[in-house]
Amino acid sequence: MNKLTIVAVTLLLCTSLCFAAPLSTAAVQPTGDQVASVLRTANQPAQDSPPPVTPTKEIVSPSLQAAVDKFFRELSAQKGFEGWKQGTWSSYALGPGTHGWVILITVGGKEAGYMVLHAAGPDTYRLSEYGKGEFPLYSLQTLYRSLVQLELMDYSYQAQRLYYDPLQAVWKITVDGADREWYLDAKTGEELPFKDSSHFPDLPATEDMKPFTNTDSSHTIAATGQTTAAAASQRLPWVQGKPEANMTQAKLKQWINDSTTSQPIYSAELFQGSVTLPLTVTGYQAWSGGDLFVQVLQDDDRYLPYEPLAALGGFYP
């Protein structure tokens, strides 16, 4: 790919995506590599990368910066997150009215994880979910690959983040002159099976959304658990059986800690039943504020709060 092509694609992405300008901290400065990384495929190294892009800083309350820094430090001290210590982060606003941000973590120029924070009052920000690995929520690289596969890169389009809850987070793609919309799963980049917003009416209006947890930046991880069973394979308990009727946080933690033969499965019917999402449960992290974040495998590791999971679906042993 020559320089002219890369610059043209970079300009198209920058003008088309409805990204909020990144927020950076003094301790962890974002780099210009993020724009170049969007242009790379999984197996194609960057060649003739464009000059670094200096982001326009968003005017945001410094307490958001402080909250992100505290969560960043807390998680980077945990097993499996150690690589974050050498990382940088950038903040992007979620859909209108959500008062939320996705924080993308980059290590060595590659995406390495994410956090989602929501405002919960003056100078208070709560952790809604987080994950580690090269396929974060709202990944710019995953979005780019999806747009290429859908053959939308040659059109004038806009990509908007819509976050309704930890399992119903999407990219909304609109193309000038098209009579339909495209919705992509914000984690996997897979196209969702509907062409308009008619599958969203039962979701709360964005201006009425409340934080999903009590975990603010004053809290720390108090306990963790991990399954010792082999990876789940070809198990369909959400089809063949029924979810646990009286599930509690304590029971789920016991399932995970005692699991030696099979990993629990979580399943939910999303977007008014148009999508079935089964996820393998591999562990948990319990925070000092009382929230249990359930570790599930979806391309890589996600940590999702127990309460919205229990409201949306069920757990199978």
QUICORUR-V183709 format. One record per residue. N is the residue number from 1. RES is the residue in one letter. OMEGA is omega in degrees with one decimal (* if undefined). NEAR is the number of other ideal C-beta (glycine too) atoms within 12 Angstrom. D_LAST is the distance of its C-alpha to the last C-alpha in Angstrom with 1 decimal. Layout:
N;RES;OMEGA;NEAR;D_LAST
N;RES;OMEGA;NEAR;D_LAST
//
This chain:
1;M;-177.3;20;49.2
2;N;-174.8;12;52.5
3;K;-177.8;17;53.0
4;L;179.9;12;54.2
5;T;-178.2;16;51.1
6;I;179.8;25;48.7
7;V;179.9;21;50.7
8;A;-179.9;18;50.7
9;V;179.3;27;47.0
10;T;178.6;34;46.5
11;L;178.8;17;48.9
12;L;179.1;26;47.1
13;L;-175.5;32;43.7
14;C;-178.9;25;45.2
15;T;-174.7;15;47.0
16;S;-175.2;28;44.3
17;L;179.5;29;41.2
18;C;-178.7;25;41.1
19;F;166.4;33;40.1
20;A;179.9;29;41.1
21;A;-177.0;22;43.3
22;P;172.8;34;41.4
23;L;-179.3;36;41.6
24;S;177.7;30;42.3
25;T;177.7;27;42.7
26;A;-177.4;13;45.6
27;A;-175.5;18;43.3
28;V;-174.6;28;41.3
29;Q;175.5;21;43.4
30;P;-178.2;34;42.0
31;T;177.2;25;43.9
32;G;-178.0;24;45.4
33;D;-174.3;29;43.1
34;Q;178.9;40;40.5
35;V;179.7;35;42.6
36;A;-177.3;33;43.3
37;S;178.4;41;39.7
38;V;-174.5;40;38.9
39;L;-176.5;35;41.3
40;R;170.4;31;39.6
41;T;-174.6;18;37.3
42;A;-174.1;18;34.5
43;N;-175.9;8;36.9
44;Q;178.7;16;40.3
45;P;179.0;15;42.0
46;A;176.6;23;44.0
47;Q;178.0;15;47.7
48;D;-177.7;17;50.6
49;S;178.8;26;48.4
50;P;178.6;28;50.1
51;P;178.4;14;51.6
52;P;179.1;17;49.3
53;V;177.5;25;48.8
54;T;-176.7;15;49.4
55;P;172.5;24;47.0
56;T;-174.6;14;48.5
57;K;177.2;19;47.1
58;E;176.7;21;45.5
59;I;-175.6;11;46.9
60;V;177.6;27;44.0
61;S;179.1;21;43.8
62;P;178.7;17;43.9
63;S;173.7;21;41.2
64;L;176.2;36;38.6
65;Q;-178.3;31;39.8
66;A;179.6;24;39.4
67;A;178.4;36;35.9
68;V;-179.6;44;34.8
69;D;-178.8;29;36.6
70;K;176.8;28;34.8
71;F;179.7;44;31.3
72;F;-179.5;38;32.4
73;R;-179.3;24;33.6
74;E;-177.7;29;30.6
75;L;-178.2;41;28.1
76;S;176.9;31;30.5
77;A;-176.4;19;30.5
78;Q;177.1;30;26.8
79;K;-178.9;18;25.5
80;G;-179.7;25;25.1
81;F;-172.3;32;27.4
82;E;-178.8;16;30.6
83;G;179.8;24;32.1
84;W;-177.5;37;32.5
85;K;177.5;22;35.3
86;Q;-172.4;18;37.5
87;G;173.1;34;36.3
88;T;177.9;38;37.9
89;W;175.3;43;36.5
90;S;-175.5;41;37.7
91;S;178.0;39;36.9
92;Y;-179.3;42;36.8
93;A;174.5;32;36.8
94;L;-173.3;38;34.2
95;G;-176.2;36;35.2
96;P;176.9;18;38.1
97;G;-176.5;19;37.6
98;T;-176.3;33;34.2
99;H;-177.2;28;35.8
100;G;-178.7;39;33.3
101;W;168.4;40;33.6
102;V;-179.6;43;31.6
103;I;-179.8;49;32.6
104;L;-178.9;46;32.6
105;I;178.6;41;32.8
106;T;177.4;37;35.1
107;V;179.8;29;35.7
108;G;179.9;17;38.6
109;G;-179.6;26;39.0
110;K;177.3;30;35.5
111;E;-173.3;40;32.6
112;A;179.3;37;30.2
113;G;-177.0;41;28.0
114;Y;167.7;49;28.3
115;M;171.1;48;28.0
116;V;179.0;50;28.3
117;L;174.5;44;30.5
118;H;176.4;37;31.7
119;A;-178.7;28;34.8
120;A;-178.6;27;34.4
121;G;-177.6;15;38.0
122;P;175.2;10;41.1
123;D;178.8;18;40.3
124;T;-179.7;25;36.6
125;Y;-176.7;37;33.8
126;R;-179.2;37;30.1
127;L;-177.8;46;27.4
128;S;175.6;44;25.2
129;E;177.9;49;23.2
130;Y;-179.3;47;24.0
131;G;178.5;45;23.2
132;K;-179.3;35;24.7
133;G;-172.7;30;25.8
134;E;178.0;27;28.4
135;F;-177.5;33;26.8
136;P;172.6;44;27.0
137;L;-178.7;47;26.7
138;Y;177.0;48;30.1
139;S;177.3;40;31.1
140;L;178.9;40;34.8
141;Q;179.1;35;34.5
142;T;177.6;36;31.6
143;L;-178.4;45;33.7
144;Y;-179.8;34;36.7
145;R;179.3;27;35.1
146;S;179.1;34;33.7
147;L;176.0;32;37.2
148;V;-179.2;23;38.7
149;Q;179.1;17;36.5
150;L;179.4;27;37.3
151;E;-180.0;14;40.9
152;L;-174.8;30;41.5
153;M;-178.4;26;43.2
154;D;-177.2;15;46.6
155;Y;173.2;19;46.5
156;S;-173.9;16;47.0
157;Y;172.6;30;43.5
158;Q;177.8;24;41.7
159;A;-176.5;40;38.1
160;Q;175.7;32;36.7
161;R;174.2;36;33.5
162;L;-176.3;36;31.7
163;Y;-179.7;40;28.9
164;Y;176.6;36;27.5
165;D;-174.3;39;24.2
166;P;178.3;46;21.9
167;L;-178.8;38;20.4
168;Q;178.4;37;23.7
169;A;-172.6;43;26.1
170;V;162.0;39;28.7
171;W;172.6;43;32.0
172;K;-177.8;36;34.5
173;I;175.1;35;37.2
174;T;-178.6;26;40.5
175;V;179.9;23;43.4
176;D;177.2;14;47.0
177;G;-179.6;9;48.2
178;A;179.9;17;44.9
179;D;179.0;10;44.0
180;R;174.8;18;40.3
181;E;175.7;29;37.8
182;W;176.6;34;35.1
183;Y;-179.1;36;31.7
184;L;173.3;35;29.7
185;D;-173.7;32;26.3
186;A;178.9;44;27.3
187;K;-173.7;38;24.8
188;T;-175.0;28;25.0
189;G;-179.2;34;28.4
190;E;177.6;24;27.3
191;E;178.7;26;29.5
192;L;-169.7;34;27.8
193;P;172.5;18;28.9
194;F;-170.2;23;31.4
195;K;178.0;19;34.9
196;D;-174.2;19;35.6
197;S;-177.0;23;34.2
198;S;178.6;15;33.7
199;H;-178.0;25;29.9
200;F;-169.5;26;30.2
201;P;-179.2;12;32.0
202;D;178.3;18;29.2
203;L;-178.8;26;28.5
204;P;174.5;20;30.6
205;A;-173.7;15;34.0
206;T;-178.3;23;34.1
207;E;179.2;11;36.7
208;D;-176.9;11;34.5
209;M;177.3;29;31.5
210;K;176.9;23;30.6
211;P;-174.7;30;28.8
212;F;-176.4;36;25.0
213;T;172.3;40;25.0
214;N;-172.7;26;27.3
215;T;173.8;41;27.3
216;D;-171.1;33;30.9
217;S;175.5;31;32.8
218;S;-175.8;20;33.6
219;H;179.7;26;30.0
220;T;177.9;23;28.5
221;I;-174.4;31;25.2
222;A;-177.6;20;24.7
223;A;177.2;22;21.5
224;T;176.5;27;19.1
225;G;-177.1;30;16.0
226;Q;175.0;24;14.7
227;T;176.4;32;12.1
228;T;-179.9;16;14.0
229;A;175.2;24;12.0
230;A;-179.2;14;14.0
231;A;179.4;16;13.6
232;A;-178.5;27;11.3
233;S;174.3;12;13.8
234;Q;175.5;12;14.3
235;R;-178.5;23;10.8
236;L;-177.7;14;11.0
237;P;-179.4;25;8.0
238;W;175.7;27;9.8
239;V;-172.8;14;12.8
240;Q;-175.3;13;12.0
241;G;179.5;16;9.9
242;K;179.0;15;9.7
243;P;176.8;27;8.1
244;E;-172.3;24;7.7
245;A;-174.6;13;11.4
246;N;-178.0;13;12.4
247;M;174.9;28;10.7
248;T;175.8;16;13.1
249;Q;-177.9;26;13.9
250;A;-179.1;17;14.1
251;K;179.8;22;10.6
252;L;177.6;37;9.2
253;K;177.9;30;11.8
254;Q;175.9;19;10.9
255;W;-176.4;31;7.3
256;I;-177.5;37;9.4
257;N;-177.0;22;12.3
258;D;-173.8;19;11.0
259;S;178.2;28;8.9
260;T;-176.6;13;11.4
261;T;179.0;14;10.2
262;S;179.0;24;7.7
263;Q;176.4;33;7.1
264;P;177.7;41;4.6
265;I;171.9;39;6.5
266;Y;178.0;43;8.9
267;S;179.4;32;11.4
268;A;172.5;32;14.8
269;E;-170.4;21;18.0
270;L;177.7;34;20.8
271;F;178.8;30;24.6
272;Q;174.4;21;24.9
273;G;-177.7;15;22.5
274;S;-179.2;20;24.3
275;V;172.2;25;21.6
276;T;-176.8;23;17.9
277;L;172.0;32;16.2
278;P;-179.2;31;12.8
279;L;175.2;38;12.3
280;T;178.5;35;10.4
281;V;-175.1;47;9.8
282;T;180.0;35;12.0
283;G;177.5;36;13.4
284;Y;168.9;39;15.3
285;Q;179.2;43;18.9
286;A;-177.9;30;20.0
287;W;-175.2;32;23.6
288;S;178.0;20;26.4
289;G;178.0;25;26.7
290;G;-178.7;18;23.4
291;D;174.0;34;21.4
292;L;175.7;37;18.0
293;F;-175.4;47;17.8
294;V;179.0;48;14.4
295;Q;178.8;42;15.0
296;V;-179.7;41;14.0
297;L;175.4;30;15.7
298;Q;-167.9;35;18.2
299;D;170.5;26;21.2
300;D;-169.3;28;21.0
301;D;170.8;37;19.5
302;R;176.2;41;19.3
303;Y;-172.0;47;18.7
304;L;-177.0;44;18.1
305;P;-174.3;38;18.6
306;Y;-171.4;38;15.9
307;E;177.6;27;18.1
308;P;175.7;33;19.0
309;L;-179.1;39;15.4
310;A;-179.8;28;14.4
311;A;-174.5;19;17.7
312;L;-175.0;33;17.3
313;G;-175.8;33;13.8
314;G;-178.4;29;10.2
315;F;-179.7;39;6.8
316;Y;-179.2;30;3.8
317;P;*;29;0.0
//
